[in-house]
Amino acid sequence: MDVSLSGASLPWQQPQLDRLLASWNSGRLPHAWLFVGSAGSGKLAFIRRFGNLLLCRQPHAGQPCGTCQDCRLLLAGTHPDWLLLQPEGKQLKIDQIREAIDFAQNTAQRAGVKLIVLQPAEALNANAANALLKMLEEPPPSTYFFLLGEQPGLLLPTLRSRCQRLVFATPAAATALEWLQTAGLSGSDAALCLTLARGAPLQALALARQGAAAGFQRLLQTLQALLEGRSTVVQAARHCEDLGIAAAIDYQLLGLSALLLNLQAAQPLALSELQPLQQQLQPRSGLGLLRRLHTLQQHLQAARRLALATNNANPLLVLEALFADWCQLASAAASP
Ligand SMILES: [Zn+2]
């Protein structure tokens, strides 16, 4: 079951839920909200949960029943009083805001309230943002807007100022790990995927379900073979091609930054999986090696930006070039 769709509550979001419910129960729920938090911190899961509580016909002990028709419609994504707007392509466009205006002007069909969710709000283009602002200035009755964003600084200031802000911090690692294990991950997969997701639990769960732990291990083994001279860059690239270019680069970046922290700042290795690589590099580490690690980090970041910006990069060629950089590390390690 997809936790982000199920409306299940996330343990670290109780303070936010309490705040919205108190506001709702007092009859003074502000009509526009800006939820701020990193990707994967659970903002969308939260608003689904809150929306479910408002729309459920027979909530019990603070829980939606999960079985009434409203709950079922919401779970299916077809509730007539719930509108989720996500980018078509890369932007939230004016036509989508027009859809929201039509939606807001209709009478609520079932529960008496309507919810409009925009995710991510930063994707609003200028026309769409202005149209939304007009609507927020004269809010339609019984309609609540939830703008979900990672970088509120990118939003129109006038739009921002119309919204009540609610922050969704990334939970403490221990809380996130416990939740991931409750969701069925092993301890080591949970730790690895949480690191890959930079601490965002829902992102970590999504990565785990995409096989990120096994993918990361495969990438490390490939690098190991490459640096030991058991593999060529061409073979290495072929071995990692099906990970997807973005993931293959992300895994390298993750491994590299953990190695850098260890070699440069003498911090313990964040991921035990990196020990073989670290042992290969550390005995001969020197300024030349650190410089090359930093250069490789820049190459990886540039390749990542390019891979995200275009869909037509040849993954094999990109990976071959990056693996060739790793090979140079080995020669740097050999002659500090
Ligand atoms: Zn229900």
Residues whose N, C-alpha, C, O or C-beta is under 5 A from the ligand:
A	BS01	ZN	C56 R57 Q58 P64 C65 G66 T67 C68 C71
